[in-house]
Amino acid sequence: MDAHPELQWRRDAIWAVVVIAAAALFLANAAGQVAESIERYRSGETPLEDRFDLAPLEPLEGYISAFFAAGGLLFLLYGVALALGVQVFPRAPERPVTWTLWDVGKAAGAAYLGAMVVSSAARAALRGDPGQADVYETAINTTVLHAAILVMAAGYVLATGGSLRALGFTGRGWLLNAVHGVLLYVAILPAFYLVIVLISVVLARVGYQPAPNPVIPALDEIRQAWVRWLLVGMITVFGPFTEEVFFRGYLYPAMRRRLAVAPALLINAALFSLVHVSLVQFVPIMMLGLAMGFLFERTRSIVGPAAFHVVHNSFEMILFYYATSTA
């Protein structure tokens, strides 16, 4: 028990203001993006302007079909193995969870507000170059936010007497975990894109076309090559790794202290999808979150989910650039 309850109360009050402010700003930003998307729909705009065309992918149709067939087979094999109770995934020893959901909220709130301050300062510094202000703010905000989340999560775990191994940093069976992360991604891919196609068909019937993810197109507008490659590394490696540390290694164990496996996986995946602020891809992204959460629950290692996420982001970027460069 704290020897100074009044001081602890003041600290909690300050942290409550930080968490509430961060949540309010995030919701306001998300609401703004949704409102902008609805306004585009009402005005008849098509943000993608036929920039992403599936026609250039036709020469790869055979490879894509084989890839999806392999994914379907893997999905079936995983399902049979789990139904038979086969120990498919390597299991790391469980570590005590010394942090709480309140600690998670404080870490997320502080990281989000800090990233907003830094990106606002970057925009002010780039005031003389308005053509680059938006793309640099996006790049800086994304990079700083992920770095801050990683530092805050690790800091809270260590401050509460925990070990980084409790976040899933385990060396035992890391290679097998990484392989399972890649294989599970291939297994879930057919279902993932099937859901996207179904959603796209429904949206096409009402004439709605979603805006692209602002981060990847921003790469084309960045003038300095080193900044572009830095952002590529953030999107394909550092971002996925950081998000897995936070959502699966940090948030999920705190949730499991209060919830059973099924509700913890569902809520964790829903929150993971929510922060991506995409109504159109909410269900597909949630599917990925469920798969990565399931992998972490089975292995207690961050390696598999991180490999899963890295491969997904890299695959999405390759598809985007292949389709847009050959269109």
C-alpha positions in Angstrom: 0.0 0.0 0.0 1.2 3.5 -0.9 2.5 5.4 2.2 1.2 8.6 0.8 -2.4 7.9 -0.4 -3.1 11.5 -1.2 -0.1 11.7 -3.5 -1.1 8.5 -5.2 -4.6 9.9 -5.7 -3.2 13.0 -7.4 -1.0 10.8 -9.6 -4.0 8.7 -10.6 -6.0 11.9 -11.3 -3.3 13.3 -13.6 -3.1 9.9 -15.4 -6.9 9.8 -15.8 -6.8 13.2 -17.5 -4.0 12.0 -19.8 -5.9 8.8 -20.7 -9.2 10.6 -21.2 -7.6 13.3 -23.3 -5.8 10.8 -25.5 -9.0 8.8 -26.0 -11.0 11.9 -26.8 -8.4 13.0 -29.4 -8.3 9.6 -30.9 -12.1 9.3 -31.2 -12.2 12.9 -32.6 -9.6 12.0 -35.2 -11.4 8.7 -36.1 -14.8 10.5 -36.3 -13.2 13.1 -38.7 -11.9 10.3 -41.0 -15.3 8.6 -41.0 -17.0 12.0 -41.7 -14.5 12.7 -44.5 -15.2 9.3 -46.0 -18.9 9.8 -45.9 -18.5 13.2 -47.5 -16.5 11.7 -50.4 -19.3 9.2 -50.9 -22.0 11.9 -50.9 -20.0 14.1 -53.3 -19.4 11.2 -55.7 -15.6 11.4 -55.4 -13.5 8.2 -55.9 -10.4 8.6 -53.8 -8.5 5.8 -55.5 -9.2 7.2 -59.0 -8.6 3.7 -60.5 -5.0 3.9 -59.2 -5.2 0.5 -57.8 -6.2 -1.8 -60.6 -6.3 -5.6 -60.4 -5.6 -6.0 -64.1 -1.8 -5.9 -63.7 -2.0 -8.9 -61.4 -3.5 -11.1 -64.1 -0.1 -12.5 -65.2 0.3 -13.7 -61.6 -3.1 -15.4 -61.5 -1.6 -18.9 -61.5 0.8 -18.2 -58.7 -1.8 -16.5 -56.7 -4.2 -19.4 -57.1 -1.6 -21.9 -56.0 -0.7 -19.7 -53.1 -4.4 -19.5 -52.0 -4.8 -23.3 -52.5 -1.8 -23.9 -50.3 -3.4 -21.6 -47.7 -6.6 -23.5 -47.8 -4.8 -26.8 -47.3 -2.8 -25.4 -44.4 -5.9 -24.0 -42.8 -7.5 -27.5 -43.0 -4.4 -29.2 -41.6 -4.2 -26.8 -38.7 -7.9 -27.3 -38.0 -7.6 -31.1 -38.0 -4.5 -31.0 -35.8 -6.2 -28.8 -33.2 -9.4 -30.9 -33.3 -7.3 -34.0 -32.6 -5.5 -32.3 -29.8 -2.1 -32.4 -31.4 0.5 -30.2 -29.9 1.3 -28.1 -33.0 2.8 -25.0 -31.6 5.9 -24.9 -29.3 4.9 -23.7 -25.8 7.1 -21.3 -23.8 6.8 -21.1 -20.0 4.3 -18.6 -18.7 5.6 -15.6 -16.9 3.8 -13.7 -14.2 1.9 -10.7 -15.4 2.8 -7.8 -13.1 1.0 -5.0 -14.9 -2.7 -4.1 -15.1 -5.1 -2.8 -17.7 -4.8 0.6 -16.0 -1.0 0.5 -16.8 -1.8 -0.4 -20.4 -4.2 2.6 -20.6 -1.5 5.0 -19.1 1.1 3.7 -21.5 -1.1 4.1 -24.6 -2.4 7.5 -23.5 1.1 9.0 -22.9 2.4 7.5 -26.2 -0.5 8.9 -28.2 -0.3 12.4 -26.8 3.5 12.5 -27.1 3.3 11.5 -30.7 0.8 14.2 -31.4 3.0 16.8 -29.8 6.0 15.7 -31.8 4.1 15.6 -35.2 2.6 19.0 -34.5 6.1 20.4 -33.9 7.2 18.8 -37.2 4.4 20.4 -39.1 5.3 23.8 -37.7 8.9 23.2 -38.7 7.8 22.4 -42.2 5.5 25.4 -42.6 7.8 26.8 -45.3 7.3 23.6 -47.4 3.5 23.0 -47.4 3.8 20.3 -50.1 5.7 18.1 -47.7 4.0 19.0 -44.4 1.2 16.4 -44.6 3.4 13.5 -45.7 6.1 14.3 -43.2 3.6 14.7 -40.4 2.1 11.3 -41.2 5.6 9.7 -41.4 6.8 11.3 -38.2 3.6 10.7 -36.2 3.5 7.1 -37.2 7.1 6.4 -36.3 7.1 8.3 -33.0 3.9 6.7 -31.9 5.2 3.2 -32.4 8.5 4.0 -30.7 6.8 5.6 -27.8 4.4 2.7 -27.4 7.3 0.2 -27.3 9.2 2.3 -24.8 6.2 2.9 -22.5 5.1 -0.8 -22.6 8.6 -2.1 -21.8 9.0 0.6 -19.1 5.8 -0.3 -17.3 6.6 -4.0 -17.3 10.1 -3.3 -15.8 8.7 -0.7 -13.4 6.2 -3.2 -11.9 8.9 -5.8 -11.3 8.2 -7.8 -14.4 10.5 -9.3 -17.1 10.5 -8.5 -20.8 10.1 -12.3 -21.2 6.5 -11.8 -20.0 5.9 -9.7 -23.1 6.8 -12.7 -25.2 10.5 -12.1 -25.7 11.5 -15.8 -25.5 14.5 -17.3 -27.2 13.3 -20.9 -26.9 11.9 -22.2 -30.1 12.0 -18.8 -31.8 12.7 -20.2 -35.3 9.7 -22.7 -35.1 7.5 -19.9 -33.8 8.5 -17.7 -36.7 7.8 -20.5 -39.2 4.3 -21.0 -37.6 3.7 -17.3 -37.9 4.3 -17.3 -41.6 2.4 -20.6 -42.1 -0.6 -19.4 -40.1 -0.7 -16.2 -42.2 -0.7 -18.2 -45.4 -3.5 -20.4 -43.9 -5.7 -17.4 -43.0 -5.0 -15.4 -46.2 -7.8 -17.0 -48.4 -10.5 -16.3 -45.8 -9.1 -12.8 -45.3 -9.3 -11.8 -48.9 -12.6 -13.6 -49.4 -14.1 -11.4 -46.8 -12.5 -8.3 -48.4 -14.0 -9.3 -51.8 -17.5 -9.8 -50.3 -17.3 -6.4 -48.6 -16.1 -4.8 -51.8 -18.9 -6.2 -53.8 -21.5 -4.9 -51.3 -19.8 -1.4 -51.3 -19.6 -1.4 -55.1 -23.4 -1.8 -55.3 -23.9 1.3 -53.2 -21.2 3.2 -55.1 -18.8 3.6 -52.2 -15.1 3.5 -52.7 -12.9 3.7 -49.6 -9.9 6.0 -49.4 -6.5 4.4 -49.4 -4.3 4.0 -46.3 -2.6 7.4 -46.0 0.8 6.0 -45.0 1.7 3.8 -48.1 0.7 6.5 -50.8 2.7 9.0 -48.8 5.9 7.2 -49.7 5.5 8.4 -53.3 5.4 12.0 -52.2 8.5 12.0 -49.9 11.4 13.6 -51.7 14.3 12.4 -49.6 15.2 8.7 -50.3 16.4 8.0 -46.8 13.2 9.2 -45.3 11.2 7.0 -47.7 13.3 3.9 -46.8 12.9 4.7 -43.1 9.2 4.7 -43.5 9.3 1.5 -45.5 11.1 -0.1 -42.6 8.6 1.2 -40.2 5.6 -0.1 -42.2 7.1 -3.6 -42.9 9.1 -4.4 -39.8 9.2 -1.9 -36.9 5.4 -1.0 -36.9 4.2 -4.7 -37.0 6.7 -5.7 -34.3 5.7 -2.8 -32.0 2.0 -3.4 -32.5 2.4 -7.1 -31.6 4.4 -6.2 -28.5 1.6 -3.8 -27.4 -1.5 -5.7 -28.4 -0.4 -9.3 -27.9 2.5 -9.1 -25.5 1.3 -6.2 -23.3 -2.5 -5.7 -23.6 -3.6 -9.3 -24.0 -1.9 -10.7 -20.8 -3.5 -7.9 -18.8 -6.8 -8.8 -20.3 -6.3 -12.5 -19.5 -6.0 -11.6 -15.8 -9.7 -10.8 -15.8 -11.2 -12.6 -18.8 -11.3 -16.1 -20.3 -9.5 -16.9 -23.5 -12.4 -16.4 -26.0 -13.6 -12.9 -24.8 -10.0 -11.7 -24.3 -9.1 -12.8 -27.9 -12.3 -11.1 -29.3 -11.9 -7.9 -27.5 -8.2 -7.7 -28.2 -8.7 -8.3 -31.9 -11.6 -5.7 -32.0 -9.4 -3.1 -30.3 -6.5 -3.9 -32.7 -8.9 -3.4 -35.7 -10.4 -0.2 -34.2 -7.1 1.6 -33.9 -6.6 1.2 -37.7 -9.7 3.4 -38.2 -11.1 1.5 -41.2 -14.9 0.7 -41.2 -14.5 -1.1 -44.5 -11.7 -3.4 -43.2 -12.8 -3.7 -39.6 -13.8 -7.3 -39.9 -10.8 -8.5 -42.1 -8.3 -6.8 -39.7 -10.1 -8.3 -36.7 -9.6 -11.7 -38.3 -5.9 -11.1 -38.5 -5.9 -9.9 -34.9 -7.7 -13.1 -33.8 -5.2 -15.3 -35.6 -2.2 -13.5 -34.1 -3.8 -13.5 -30.6 -4.5 -17.2 -30.9 -0.9 -17.8 -31.9 0.3 -15.8 -28.8 -2.1 -17.6 -26.5 -0.7 -21.0 -27.8 3.0 -20.1 -27.7 3.3 -17.3 -25.2 5.9 -15.9 -27.6 5.8 -12.6 -29.6 7.9 -14.1 -32.4 5.1 -15.9 -34.2 2.6 -13.0 -34.2 5.4 -10.6 -35.2 6.4 -12.8 -38.1 2.8 -13.1 -39.1 2.3 -9.3 -39.0 5.6 -8.5 -40.8 4.8 -10.8 -43.7 1.2 -9.4 -44.0 2.4 -5.7 -44.1 5.2 -6.6 -46.6 2.8 -8.6 -48.8 0.3 -5.7 -48.8 3.0 -3.2 -49.8 4.3 -5.4 -52.5 0.8 -5.9 -54.0 0.1 -2.2 -53.8 3.3 -1.2 -55.6 3.1 -3.9 -58.2 -0.4 -3.0 -59.1 0.2 0.7 -59.1 3.5 0.7 -61.0 2.3 -1.6 -63.8 -1.1 0.0 -64.2 
